[in-house]
Amino acid sequence: MEAKLMALAIETYKITLIISMPMLLAGLIVGLMVSIFQATTQINEMTLTFVPKILAVVIVIILTMPWMINMLSEFTIRLINMIPEFPF
């Protein structure tokens, strides 16, 4: 029983990391590109770093939404199917 709960917790963390990875990578890559651009041009505008990151993350969310919903719904179905196996 305890091993099943630990496996479930580990799987939950893995799915959380996998689902959040595209958004985090998009923000990281755009932030790095904007930082390099700011360093080469010596422009220090705060909104220049914020707006492109937000736009990139929103675009990635829109593009990966079907995949994320599919992963979460499969995981939820597995959780619901596991309910009878756990004696409470």
Secondary structure, DSSP 4 states (H G I P E B T S, - for coil): -HHHHHHHHHHHHHHHHHHHHHHHHHHHHHHHHHHHHHHHHT---HHHHHHHHHHHHHHHHHHHHHHHHHHHHHHHHHHHHHGGGS--
